[in-house]
Amino acid sequence: MIVSFNYRNRHSLLERLDPRARWIFSLLVLFAITMFWDVRFLLFFLALTLGQYYLARLTWRETRRAWYFVFFIMTTMVVVNTIITSSGTIGAAMKGTHTVIFHQFTIPITGWIWELNLTVERLWFAVTQVTRILSISALFLVIPFTMDPRQYGATFRGMGLPDRLAYTLDLAFRFVPTLGRDFQLTLDAQRARGYEVEKVEGGLFTQIRKMAPLVVPVTMNAILSGEDYANAMDLRCFGLRKRTWIEKLTYHWRDYLWIGFGALLLIASVVLSLLGYGEFWVPSILLQ
Amino acid sequence: MEKKSLWAFGTREVVYAAIGAALYAVLSIATNFLQIPAAANVSIRPAVAIPMFFGLAFGPWVGLITGLVGNVISDLISGYGFWPWWDLGNGLIGFIPGLIYLQMTDFRSLGDIIKAEIMVVVGVAVGMFVASVSEIWVSGIDFATSMATNFVPAFISNIVNGLILVPILMIAYSAVRGRSGR
């Protein structure tokens, strides 16, 4: 059985735009955002993407789970990568010398020395990182909720990809909710049999091997059902000729305007970063 | 049964590339919830075995799309954004094992498993190298830092996950393949 993304047309301004224009805009803005590590610029982008989120007329109830997920990932990433291990930071933030906390201790048995050297730079980097992740999340979070899943194929085809590749992407997006459901079912079924995934025990190898009862059934079921999909598509002569799509997409003036706005933002960002703005920045008050 | 060709991209490949990508995305997201930080920086992301296995079982293009698109989708849904070089790196993790797709005849035999494991190691090395080198200009760090903070942790964690889970998937697949008649 196939589960699909919940989609209902809200007749918002965003949904009246052509999906191609929205993908192009999102990618342009994304590239613009990735140029900056300066929180002042990132706050502008956060405002922009939250504005887009507001235009989509989504309610908290609908997006709640997605946001929880973003917050969860963000917290793990910031706490583990930036504050504890510093492996997720960029060069400028790692060289910081304004220490807030310095702590060193030896991990028992293995004898590895673990150093916690928390600097102002790294804490501020964490703030910057949160802003950056939030703006990128808000930018893309609206897509699954406000794009008609039936249009994905036509959208990617319209953006110049060959038929088969566009269809692959369309199918990939469609399979996500189905496989998500399958994963949840498998997890529940294995838990009912006494499988404890959260239990931390054994070494790294044991823990990875413990994933097999989850990964193997989901993968093998997906492969078996794939044979059915392939047969069904072959029966309908998939790929014999150039494909036609049920959904027709046409650009309107507002779509050009939207793409133009995105292009303008990217060009402005490129110019600014070439002029040397947007590098990692820490307020000077904090550095005293 | 029709003759296999390494670079074909027909209906089966379309379907399996899509399934692989969706599966990679779902498993990466799902196992993030079950995240258990293990020793050092090695996080348990068992989903990396999916692009490797799909490459081995369905050819290089399927492996490439599985890794690349799966990574894009999982990053989109989890709000990481879009990191083209890491997506490419993940694609290569699936593409390179796919190159011995034609030599894979018996997924249960020791010889094929060893061949597969060697390609998994090569694939991870190349894929993660490409992605780590991109960090030199994306994040503005030098070569040594990029190797230490990006390449080594990503390489080790992917290798460990791949080496353990790919053979398990291969043996399971050899049983399933008999049932599905392919």
Interface residues (C-beta under 8 A of the other chain):
Chain A: L27 L30 I33 T34 A66 F69 V70 F72 I73 M74 T76 V80 T85 S87 G88 I90 G91 A92 M94 T110 I133 I136 S137 L139 F140 L141 I143 P144 R164 L165 Y167 T168 L169 D170 L171 A172 F173 R174 F175 V176 T178 L179 G180 F183 L187 V197 E198 V200 L204 F205 Q207 I208 R209 M211 A212 V215 V216 V218 T219 M220 A222 I223 L224 S225 G226 E227 Y229 A230 M233 D234 F238 G239
Chain B: F9 G10 T11 R12 V14 V15 Y16 A17 A18 I19 A21 A22 L23 A25 V26 L27 I29 A30 T31 N32 F33 L34 Q35 I36 P37 A38 A39 N41 V42 I44 P46 A47 A49 I50 F53 A57 I65 V69 G70 I73 L76 I77 S78 G79 Y80 G81 F82 V138 S139 G140 I141 D142 T145 T149 N150 P153 V160 N161 I164 L165 I168 L169 A172 Y173 V176 R179 S180 R182
